[in-house]
Amino acid sequence: MIEAMEFTNFKALRKTTLPLAPFTLLLGPNGSGKTSVLQALQGIAALAATQLRAEQAKVKDLQALQGIAALATQAGLAATQAGLPLHAHLNWASCRSITAEDRTAPIEIKLRLRRDEQSIIAVFHWQWDLAPLTFNHANGTNLPPGDAQVKVLLEWLGRMQVYALDFSAIAQPAQVNAGPLQRNGAGLAAVLDDLKDNYPDRWELLLAEMRRWLPEYDHILFDKPQAGSKAIVLRTKKGGHRIPASALSQGTLVALALLTLAYLPNPPSLMGLEEIDRGLHPRLLRHLQDALYRLSYPENYGELRPPTQVIATTHSPYLLDLYREHPEEIVLAQKEGLEVQMKRLADIEHYDEILGDAPLGEVWYSGILGGVSVKP
Amino acid sequence: MKIVFFGESPADEAALRVFTEGILGEPPEPVVGMNLEGHGVTGVLRALSGIFRGVYYHSDAEGLVVAVDGDDTEMHDPNHDSPAGSSENCRLCQIRKIIVQARKYLTVCPNRGELRVAIGVAVPAIEAWYLVGREHQVGEAAWRVGVEANQRPFTRLELKELMYGTTRPSLEQEKECAVREARRLIGNIGIIETAFPMGFGLMAAEIRSWKS
């Protein structure tokens, strides 16, 4: 997992360290860099997938392959065929901090990775061109390219995926075997169809959970709008009416996509989830918390797969209230002038004493803990 | 003097700052890092213990001024000040109780003086304070008589209409009106203490005591 990310000159994150846990909920005012964190992860995932492919092909000079971006696109397509996420590539040139004193200063992102009790630093560096990720031990010694451990780390990083779910994309029919769920939720019908056919136990668990989240429905069915494509239909518990995805509410579609992510047999190594509570009724948030913990702590839910690290962003004090007992999982982004600081609740001095018996969401909203917009 | 303000909205907090300036005779000093904002009366009451402790631990503020609307709760009465007289349905008593509890568990910090607290409760809403001197029927006496006769002299919406000319003022409009009326009133702060002896008068007396 990634224990921390250190940003230099990346968009609003001019000099910022983000501490991370197996599950991290990131809160902060608009423009405090929450989305930038997820963009950086997506960009690094794309680069890692590309780099891994280049290493597998024994290509030493990445730049020689007509630019790394072109290769990355191929890698993305190959990844899709292999059941890995399709990565959108980041235009790093546009991500350099506009407010940096030195406008030519490089972007640097360091990922502090923990694997098998070892701490390894992955370094991303961009000045004018993309350079491969490099890996160092905590003591500074370099891991050479081609090292078996590097391959494992590249594979893990390449399997990170960021989601910004869009109800209209979720509702679209999908080609059967279309691959994993896309960033915007497109392809959900195919993912669910695959679960039903190939993972019947998971499918039944998902259906049972769906009935708790959306009690007015009792089944997920499929239409075939065209040969080779599937479309989602939910069946009402009362009357057995078939409601096509196009007629479902935005919140229902987003809830279904989030629920599906929690029951994937091979989820990404890390999931970034943008505005996790958007469109959801506050009473669904407790279920959402369970779904996210299922990803991060699979052993607690009887899952045998490796944990998926989750980084979710939100503005919801209701969701925050649910994490009162785990201040190590909450990070508040705070803007101070042009600088952004990211601090775990658990690291706030006197946190327990300040909170006392007060509701966390209300106390956060009040601003006493930081992570709120500054008054004009 | 460094003072933190916490009310139901940024407009209330802006007015409290002006009232405090009038009571102390000088503007309160800003407190670094205290970017507070309340969220309705329930939000204030629920967050208040955390706010009090946070201001204590994370700032060098000497005072905290809190004000909320009384709505339809029981008005404060001098009888509530006796050891057994506190009322569960009185917002002033509720807030005092929250502060007493929060204070009880503070860890003493070296070089940190006491954090004093002044509490205001406006009946039925803070707009009634702003209308002192402009609308003769605002004041605790009229409110008490109205409540006893089950004929309240005005509703919250009527107060808003009187104050802002609309029942749906924007936050900026609220803030502008609140500051303007507070500035008008600090020229003769006694008039509002007379009209609201419990809800405003006790708060003003507490703030005034901080000067010495």
Interface residues (C-beta under 8 A of the other chain):
Chain A: E349 H350 E353 I354 L355 G356 D357 A358 P359 E362 V363 Y365 S366 G367 I368 L369 V372 V374 K375
Chain B: F6 P10 M34 N35 L36 E37 G38 H39 G43 R46 A47 L48 S49 G50 I51 R53 G54 V55 Y57 H58 A102 Y105 L106 T107
